[in-house]
């Protein structure tokens, strides 16, 4: 209950105030652009956004400054758009968790009505990992341990109500077991906790990739429709018999009343940035998958995802509103 109250308090505080309905000045952009990212510094998503920002800055001829706003299930950047002037100079990373928030905590804004979607960028694959020294070698082992030791199997995630958190709650529901969720402020912090022996497993994507390849961690399963090309030895949750496909695209949005011309300038700059070799290399390094969506496609994706998230939340019994 305290965790839910804390989440709601952070979201409400971030959105205090109302944004004036102003238009962007001619000659956009004429000053630096802030890009709010809901992940902590150092994680896979943060690294990719910094490369993207560097590329976009060269195209727009203005700095694009990444500001990390972790916590509250990666919703803070979207919430901050509600108190931001719609002039294109502050934009937000949009994670899938944004689309489930209205079903979980009381908000004074609507993801479909109160955001202007700019572009879809990429998706990160879900993975469940344990230390290589763990006796747990498969998902079957993982579930068996949880059944024999109810509530003692700890798993870390990048935050409460994040996509990895809901995926693990769905897995627990379908398997008829109970796990012990340990939320962190971001993937890098959760990964450090696993490597430091503070938790037994990690559900995230894909900050664990290099540690799986180096032999420090063991990948039990991924969450895609098909196996990961990079980690093809690991089964998907779907092929193990669970009705779970976890693919979490993310992108950029602006405040609701942002000038469509400004949105188009930002879209075009970031689309060009996505096509540069250094950005593609950053995605590949962390096993992120390119997932381009135009402004119109991202808007439709938001509406579709709101419906899917509602069904998932209702199925696992987390609906609170």
N, C-alpha and C positions, 0 to 999 in steps of 0.2 A: 504494500500500500504506500509506504514512504517513497519507493522508487517511482511509482506512478505519479504521486504528488510532485516529486522533484522534476519529472519530465514535463508535466503540465505547467509548472511554475516557470521553467526555463523558456518554454515556447511562448507563454504569455508575455514574459518580460521582453523577449526578443522582438515581439510585434507591437509593443506599446507605441501609441501615437498613430497618426494618419499621414500618408504621403500626399503632398500637393500634386494635383493633376497637371503637371507642367510638361511641355514638349522639349525635346532636345534642341540645342542651339544649332544653327546652320554650321556646316563645316565639321560635323561629327566624324571622328572624335578630336577634340582640341585640348584634351588633358588626359591624365592617366585614368585607366579603367580598373576598378576593384573587382576581383573574382573571388567570391566567397565559397570555400570548399568545406564540406561537412566532415571531412576526415582529418585526423591528426597528422602532423608533419612526419614524413619518413615512410609512410605506407605506400603501397603500390599505386593507389588512386592519386595520392598527392604528387608522387613523382611524375605520373603521366600528365597531370594538370599543369605542372610547372613547365614541362617541355612544351605543351600546347600554348601556354601563356607566352613563352619566349617566342614561339613562331608567330603568334597573332600580333604581338607587339611590333615585330618587324613589318608586318603587312599593314597594320593600322597606323604606324608611325607614332605610336604613343605607348608608354609602358602599360603592361597588363600585370597587375600586382595581385598575387595569390595571398589571400588571408584565410587561415584555417579557423574554422568554427566547429570543433568537434563536440560530440555529446548530443543528448536528446534524440538518439536514433537517426542522426544525420539530417535532421529537419530544420535546424536553426537557420541555414542560409535561405531556404525558401520562406521561412517565417519572417526573416528580416526584410524581404522584398515588400512586405506589407507596410513598412514604415520608411521606405526608400523612394526618393524622387524618381519618377519614371522617365529618366533622361538618358538611359543607356550606360551611365558611368559606374553603376554598381549592378553586377549580375551574379547569379547564384547557381551553384551546382545543384542539380535535382537528382536525388537518389530515389529508388523505388519506395523507400520507407515513407516518403512524402504522401504517397497515395493511400496509405493505410492509416495515417495519423487521425483523420476525422472520425474513424470508428473506435479509436482507442483513448483519446483525450479530448477535452472540450477545446475547440478552437473557434476563433472569430473570423476565420477565412476559409475559402474553398479552393483546393488545388486546381480545379477546373476553371473557375471564374476569376481567380485573383492572381494568376500568373500568365505571362506571355512567353510561350515556349519558343526557344531560339533554335536549338539543334540537339540531336542525339549523338553521342560521341562513341561510347564503347560499353562493353559489359564485362563484368568479372565473374569467372566461374567459381562456384562454391566447392569447397573441399573440406573434408573432415580428416584431421591429422592428429597423430599421437607421437610421442618421442620414439625413436628407433629402439630404445631400450625397453619400451613397454611390452608386457606380455600379450597385449591386445594386438592381434594381427589382421583381423577382419571386422567388418561391421557386425557379423554374427557374434564374434567375441565381445564386441562393445555392448551389444544388446544383452547378451547373457550376463555380463558383469553387472549391468544396470538392474537386471531382474533379481540377481542374487544379493545386490547391495543397494536397495532403493534410495535414491536421492544423494548418493555419494559420488557418482560419476560426474566430475566437474568438467565443464567445457567453457572456454572463453569465446567472446565475440567482440566485434567493434562497438557494441552498445545495445542497450535494451531496445527492443522492438525493431532492431535492424533486420535485414533479410536473413542473415545467418541465424539469428535468434529464432525467428519464426520458422525457419526450415527445421531447426533442431526440435522445436516444440511440436511441429507436425510429425517428425520422425518418432518422437516419444509417444505421441498420441496413437500413431498407427501401429507401433510396436507394443503398446500397452505397458510402457515403463515410465520412470521418472528420472530426469537428469537434474543436475545442479548447475544452473546458469550463473556465470561470473562475467558481468559486462565490464568493458573497458572503454576508454575514450577514443580508441582507434585501433586499427589492425596492428600497427607497430607495437603498441603497448601490450596488446593481447599476445602477440607472438613472443615478445620478451618474457612474458609471464610463463608461457609454455616452456620456452628454452631454459628458463630459470627454475623449473620444477614446481611452480606455484599452482598450476592447474594440470589436469590429466590429459586434456585434449583441447583442440582449437577448431572452431568452425568459422571459416572465413574464406575469402578469396582475394587474391592468390599470393599473399605476402609470404606464404610458406614455400613457394615454388623452389627457390634456390636451396633451401634446407632439405627438401625432399631429395633433390638431385645430389646434394653432398652427402646424403646418408644420415643426417642428424634427425630427420623426422620421417615418419611413415604415413603415406597417404592411404586412407582406408576406402574412400569413395569420393566421387565428384557428383555434381548435381545437374549436369546437362542432359539434353535429349540423347546424346551419344557420348562415347568416351572422348576424353581429351586427347588430342593428337600428341601433345607433349608428354602426357602421363597415361599412355594407353593401357598400362597394366592395371590401373585402378578401375574397378567397375563403377557404373553409375548407380545412384540410389534406385532409379527406375528399374534397371535390369535386376536389381536385388529383390524386386517385388514391392517396392514402396511407390505409392502414387505421388511422387515428388519430382518436379523439374524446377531447379532453381537457376534462373538466369536473370541477373540484376543489371539491366542497362542503366546508364546515367547520362545526363546531358546538362544543358544550360538553359536558364530562364531569366526573364526580366520582370519588373513590376507590370501589373495588368495594363496600365495606360501608356506603355512605351510606344512611341511612334513606330508604325510598321516599317517605315524607311530605315530607322535605326536598327530595328531587328534584322532587316535584310542585310545591312552592312556588317553586323556582327556575325550573322549566319555565314555569309560568304567568306569572311576572314577566317573563321574557325574551320570551315570546311576545307579551305585551302591549307590551313595549318595541319589538319588531320592527314593530309596526303603527303606530308613531308617525311623523309626517311627517318629522321630522329624520333618523331612521334611514333611511327610504326615500330621502331626498334624498342622504344620504351614499353609499348604494349606487349611486344613479344617477350621482353625480359621478364615480365610478371605474369605472362600467360593471359593477359587481357585480350578481349576479342573486339575488333572494330565493329561498331554497330551504328552506322550513320542513319539518322532520321532527319528529314527536312523539318522546317517549322510546322508545317501542316501535319506531317506524319507523327511528329512528337506529340502534337496536340491530341491526335486520335489515339496514340498509344496511352496517353495519360487517362483518357476516358475509359478505355478498355481495361487498363490495369486497376483503376478504382473498383471496377466490378469484380475482377478476379481476386483482389485483396480482400474484399468484403466476404466472398465465399470462403476463402482460406481461414480468415479470422473467425468466422462463424463455425466452421468445421472443427477447429481446435479449441473452441470455447473461450477465446480471448476478447470477444466483443464486449465493450464497456459502455458504448453510447448507441 
